[in-house]
Amino acid sequence: MIELINLSYTYPDSGSSALTNISLCIRPGELLAVVGHNGSGKSTLAKHLNALLLPTAGQVLVDGMDTRDEANTIPIRQRVGMLFQNPDNQLVTTIVEEDVGFGPENLGIPPKEIRTRVDAALKEVGMTEYAQKACYTLSGGQKQRVAIAGLLAMAPEVLILDEATAMLDPSGREEVLGTVRRLNKEKGITVVMITQYMEETVKADRVAVMAKGLLIMEGTPREVFAERGMLREHGLDAPAYVQLRDELAANGVPIAGDTLTDEELAGEICQLYLNH
């Protein structure tokens, strides 16, 4: 779906290199988590995926289209929607349904089709009952779900979440993550999730780890979390429940080494308790 080929980027104003020789393929229908500490280059990478930034060297191909070709910019952005950190910065009108319809209206979609798309998008994110509400009355998680609906109304093939949960409380984060995971699994929308929260990567298909503008590791969550020493070197670590799993195993508790989620760990501990 998206291919990064030896991508490098240097910010013109500072002359500092933000990305160095990144090669990565994003497959149709997958949920890829890109994780890294502040300054790792992950958000700079995200902005290359829909031509907000253009490579200093190398290539980014979206569905075969080179982002450096200006003629491809609009088709690329129709395919790739981006959700940013601050939900307030993404809402452009005062009423929920008007905001969701703003993008399709600017694409020249006929009014009847816009109505259909708005209704369908709000239903997908569980916000139908808020269609007539003022955007400012919503919680952070609800605002992000409205922003997702606005992207869905433009029928993208890919959703990029650029630290889209960073400003949300735990319940808001779960609202947004649950919505995105469901869209990925049920609708087949490709998702790239940029985050510094390791627990958000657990249910991804694949995890890419960045540090100092380099792609230092990629693999399944289990493969990445197994490299805890390397993660710690770059200011990261496995989620707390994976650390607990390893501590229990190191102290002789017979916990499976590939236990990954908090639900799996709780299930194993309960089973051990019942067996004894």
Helices and strands as residue ranges (DSSP letters): E 2-10, E 17-26, E 31-35, H 42-48, E 57-62, E 65-66, G 70-72, H 73-79, E 80-83, G 87-89, H 96-106, H 111-124, G 128-130, G 135-137, H 140-152, E 158-162, H 170-187, E 190-195, G 198-201, E 206-211, E 214-219, H 221-225, H 228-233, H 240-250, H 262-275
